[in-house]
Amino acid sequence: MRYLPSSFVVHRWVVEANKLHMQPIAVSTDGMSMHLARPETIQAYNKMAADATKDNVRLKVIWAFRSSSLQQQQFLAAQQKYGRRGAIKWLAPPNFSEHQTGWALDIGDEADPAADDNPLFERTAAFRWLSRNARRYAFELSFPKSNWQGVNYEPWHWRYVGTPEARDTFHPKGIGAWGIWGVSLLEALKHWVNI
């Protein structure tokens, strides 16, 4: 349940993964770069994608790891497109993006490229398959409809939670959660009041 104003969006503060510990997971759709992810994310995704193929569903990786510098570039572009307050509903500011962890993937459907990285992904066979099966591979939808954080619905954005470190990053508990969510709320407030 959401008790915050609809324009108040909270992205969780995250620690950026060490790029040296990442491995290639896919080539970008334009063929110009290699997407990276943590080895455990790749292993789980590859198993999931192979099993999806058995059901005639062809998953593909649209985005994986993003550095804070790339996130900053993309966030600035989102601010130009949606305004300072509107951008945060579509894209996390640097240091608050799940993609910086190496455990988050934007997933597409090979059969429907027009649905890549947008809400149309919900219409795809890949989304229906992921909705039924992703949990078996320790993936969960990051931003479902009406999520408490106020982030726009992202049916394409899935995070891996199959290790204690990943689970604790996305579902912090105890005293550490207070610090993580405190920093996250301060950042949200900064964007909400347009500082």
C-alpha positions in Angstrom: 0.0 0.0 0.0 1.3 3.5 -0.8 0.9 6.3 1.6 3.2 8.8 -0.2 2.1 11.4 -2.8 2.0 10.0 -6.3 4.8 12.3 -7.4 7.2 11.1 -4.6 9.4 8.4 -6.0 11.9 6.4 -3.9 14.7 4.5 -5.6 16.8 2.3 -3.2 20.4 3.4 -2.6 22.8 0.6 -3.9 26.5 0.0 -3.9 28.0 -0.2 -7.4 29.4 -3.6 -8.3 33.1 -4.0 -9.2 33.1 -4.1 -13.0 36.2 -6.3 -12.9 34.0 -9.1 -11.3 31.5 -8.9 -14.1 31.3 -11.2 -17.2 29.6 -10.7 -20.6 25.9 -11.7 -20.8 24.8 -10.2 -24.1 25.8 -7.9 -26.9 23.8 -4.6 -27.1 21.0 -4.4 -29.6 23.0 -2.0 -31.7 26.0 -4.4 -31.6 28.3 -1.7 -30.3 28.9 -2.9 -26.7 28.9 -5.9 -24.4 26.4 -6.1 -21.5 27.9 -7.3 -18.3 26.4 -9.0 -15.2 27.6 -10.9 -12.1 28.4 -14.6 -12.8 25.5 -15.9 -10.7 23.1 -13.7 -12.5 24.4 -15.0 -15.9 24.2 -18.6 -14.8 20.6 -18.2 -13.5 19.5 -16.2 -16.6 21.1 -18.7 -19.0 19.2 -21.6 -17.4 16.0 -19.6 -17.4 16.4 -18.6 -21.1 17.2 -22.2 -22.1 14.1 -23.5 -20.3 12.0 -20.7 -21.9 13.2 -21.8 -25.3 11.7 -25.3 -24.6 8.3 -23.5 -24.4 9.0 -21.6 -27.6 9.8 -18.3 -25.8 13.0 -16.6 -26.8 14.3 -14.2 -24.1 17.0 -11.6 -24.7 18.9 -9.2 -22.5 18.3 -5.5 -23.4 20.3 -4.0 -20.5 22.4 -5.4 -17.6 25.1 -3.6 -15.6 25.3 0.2 -15.8 28.0 2.2 -14.2 27.1 5.3 -12.2 28.7 7.5 -14.9 26.4 5.9 -17.6 23.5 6.1 -15.2 24.2 9.8 -14.8 24.2 10.4 -18.6 20.9 8.5 -19.0 19.3 10.3 -16.0 20.2 13.7 -17.4 18.6 12.7 -20.8 15.5 11.5 -18.9 15.4 14.9 -17.1 15.4 16.7 -20.5 12.7 14.5 -21.7 10.4 14.3 -18.7 11.5 17.2 -16.5 13.3 17.2 -13.2 10.5 15.7 -11.2 9.2 13.4 -13.9 12.5 11.8 -14.8 12.8 9.9 -11.5 9.6 8.0 -12.2 11.3 6.5 -15.3 14.9 6.2 -14.3 16.9 6.1 -11.1 19.5 8.7 -10.4 23.1 7.5 -10.2 23.9 5.4 -7.1 20.2 4.4 -6.9 19.8 2.2 -9.9 19.4 -1.6 -9.6 21.5 -2.0 -12.7 24.6 -0.8 -10.8 24.4 -4.0 -8.7 25.1 -6.4 -11.6 21.9 -8.4 -10.6 19.3 -6.5 -12.6 18.4 -7.2 -16.2 16.1 -5.6 -18.7 14.6 -8.5 -20.6 13.0 -8.5 -24.0 11.3 -11.0 -26.3 13.1 -11.9 -29.6 9.7 -12.2 -31.3 8.5 -8.7 -30.4 11.3 -6.1 -30.6 8.8 -3.2 -30.6 8.1 -4.1 -26.9 11.7 -3.8 -25.8 12.3 -1.7 -22.7 8.8 -0.2 -22.6 5.4 -1.1 -21.1 4.4 -3.0 -24.3 6.6 -5.8 -23.0 3.5 -6.8 -20.9 1.9 -8.1 -24.1 4.7 -10.5 -25.0 4.9 -14.3 -24.5 8.2 -13.6 -22.7 6.5 -11.5 -20.0 3.8 -14.1 -19.5 6.4 -16.9 -19.3 8.5 -14.8 -16.8 5.5 -14.0 -14.7 4.8 -17.7 -14.3 8.4 -19.0 -14.1 11.0 -16.4 -13.1 10.8 -17.1 -9.4 12.0 -20.7 -10.0 15.3 -19.1 -11.2 15.4 -16.6 -8.3 14.3 -13.6 -10.5 11.6 -11.2 -9.4 9.9 -8.2 -11.1 11.5 -5.1 -9.6 8.7 -2.6 -10.3 5.2 -4.1 -10.5 2.1 -2.0 -11.0 1.3 0.3 -8.2 4.6 -0.5 -6.4 5.0 1.4 -3.1 8.2 3.2 -4.3 6.2 5.1 -6.9 8.4 4.0 -9.8 6.6 3.5 -13.1 5.5 0.0 -13.9 8.5 -1.8 -15.7 7.4 -5.3 -16.8 10.8 -5.7 -18.5 13.0 -5.1 -15.4 13.8 -8.2 -13.4 16.3 -8.6 -10.5 18.2 -11.7 -9.4 17.8 -12.5 -5.7 19.3 -15.9 -5.6 22.2 -15.2 -3.2 22.2 -13.8 0.3 24.0 -10.7 -0.8 21.6 -10.0 -3.7 18.6 -10.7 -1.4 19.9 -8.4 1.3 20.6 -5.7 -1.3 17.0 -5.6 -2.6 15.3 -6.6 0.7 17.5 -5.0 3.4 16.6 -5.9 7.0 17.7 -4.8 10.4 19.6 -1.7 11.3 21.2 -1.5 7.9 17.8 -1.1 6.3 17.3 2.1 8.2 20.4 3.6 6.7 19.7 2.4 3.2 16.1 3.7 3.2 17.1 6.9 5.0 19.5 7.8 2.2 17.0 6.7 -0.3 14.2 8.9 1.1 16.5 11.9 1.3 17.4 11.5 -2.4 13.7 11.1 -3.2 12.9 14.3 -1.3 15.6 16.2 -3.1 14.0 15.3 -6.5 10.5 15.9 -5.2 11.2 19.4 -4.2 13.3 20.0 -7.3 16.5 20.8 -5.6 
